[in-house]
Amino acid sequence: MKLLSVLLFASVSGLVVVSSVRAEEQVSGGEDFPISLIPQFPNRELNNLKQNNISYSAADLMAQGVTRVTGVEIIQTDEGLELILETVAGSERLVPLIVPEGNDLVVEILDATLAFAIRNGVTELDPAPGITQVTVNQGDENSIRVSITGENQAPSAEIITGRDDLVLSVTPDGTAADEPDDSINVIATGQGAEDEYFVPDASTATRTDTPIRDIPQSIQVIPQQVIEDQQAIGLDEVLTNVSGVINGGRSSNAEEEFNIRGFSDTSVLRDGFRQFGSQGQNFAETANLERVEVLKGPASILYGEIEPGGIINLVTKKPLSEGSLYEATLQLGDDALVSPQIDFSDALTSDGSLRYRLNALYRHENSFRNFEQDFERFFVAPVISWQIGDRTDITFQLDYTDDESPFDSGLPASGDGIFDVSFDSIINQDDSVVESELINVGYDLEHRFSDNWQLRNAFRFSDRDNFSNATLVGEVDEETGIILQSPATQDVDIQNYTLQTNVVGKFDTGSVKHTLLF
């Protein structure tokens, strides 16, 4: 299918960094990406760091990969406070950019991302005398933004890197505003090419946000960028990127099936929830997919009675933790395909504690056969995320799909092949139709008892109503070419109620770190 895509968007989440660096030259990472960075040396003060005059190109930054920050700890000290960012792969690869903004000391940490458990950010009010607020949020997809607000002026910070964490030692009597005249401002006004095909973490294999390199099971992730670049409008198109996964066919345009490692009836999950068992999957919409995770092998038993080939988990989009997104897309293609869609995300309150995301789509397409009924789909998926407190978050989500399509059972077999008829021949009646309505609604609640222990509770209600009015193909007389047909009407309504609750804890035994899921 040929697609023409028109993209209109406005995003308030790009990287704009201002850093006061003592330097004579500026190294450019591209025509629109000048950047000079403060290097990292353990146990040296920020002022000493600035005098080293070391710069990196954008290509050097990308070669470092993305480091996942798994926890944030704020400790009051005699001088002020310590902000500790715990990491998985060590903090040596983290690249901090520091700049005072009024009473705020802002630290942009490049090539870093917040783990799922703290994806909505961390905020603490009045953590120490002279410091009124500390916030840690996800910036763009590969950067973290730390903001430390002083009571009367911007605080100062000393950077200390360790094997498992990055420490900012903060004092309220900032000196950043009193820089000598020979310092210059370096502004990064562009955004380097991001390796958005690389996804370091996956949750499907363990139900925890774990680096893929630490998971012994076979798991493949198709990120959102791949889905967008392919302009995929069906899950079957997305899964062509995964080895061992085969499209099992479409049952009369009413359901789709997939095979993994030779096992049929593969279950398709949505955010870890099974919808209708192994069979009878509706056509999944890709408009609100953040990524698709495929877990292969018998480890899929983690989700109950499932074929040992594996499972497919659809991870949906959530509200952005910071910034705004307003995106509209129009797809045009063969067979009169017209598909406009929107993707919006923004804050609903001034403090950002209540945020939303809205994905909606309408699609119309003709069949290559001459049916009276065309393909039509309406899809809408609103999500609201509420940060109740520093340790409690809840997300409410709903998605609704309304489908109409022709009932098409294909061509019957004849001997060693199929009937020799024209490509657009109809074996069913030309007015055969399939109508389907699907609604999913639920919530995800998370409460963190401490930095190491958390409770997660989630609920989903699903309702699928399928109606078909068609003729079924029966016996075929190969000599006369006469096909025996029989009328059939089916109306199926399936409802599911699912509740998941688990406790996740982290602890050490000597030098070995553990994550416990109960």
Secondary structure by P-SEA (a helix, b strand, c coil): cbbbbbbbbcccccbbbbbbccccbbbbccccbbbbbbcccccccaaaaaaccccccaaaaaaacbbbbcbbbbbbcccbbbbbbbbccccccbbbbbbbccccbbbbbccbbbccccccbbbbccccccccbbbbbbccccbbbbbbbbccccbbbbbbbcccbbbbbcccccccccccccbbbbbbcccccccccccccccccccccccccccccbbbbbcaaaaaaaccccccccccccccccccccccccbbbbbcccccbbbbbcccccccccccccccccccccbbbbbcccccccccccccccbbbbbbbccccbbbbbbbbbbbbccbbbbbbbbbbbbccccccccbbbbbbbbbbbbcccccccbbbbbbbbbbbbcccccbbbbbbbbbbbbbbcccccccccccccccccccccccccccbbbbbbbbbbbbbbbbcccccbbbbbbbbbbbbbbbbbbbbccccccccbbbbbbbbbbbbbbbbbbbbbbbbbbbcccbbbbbcc
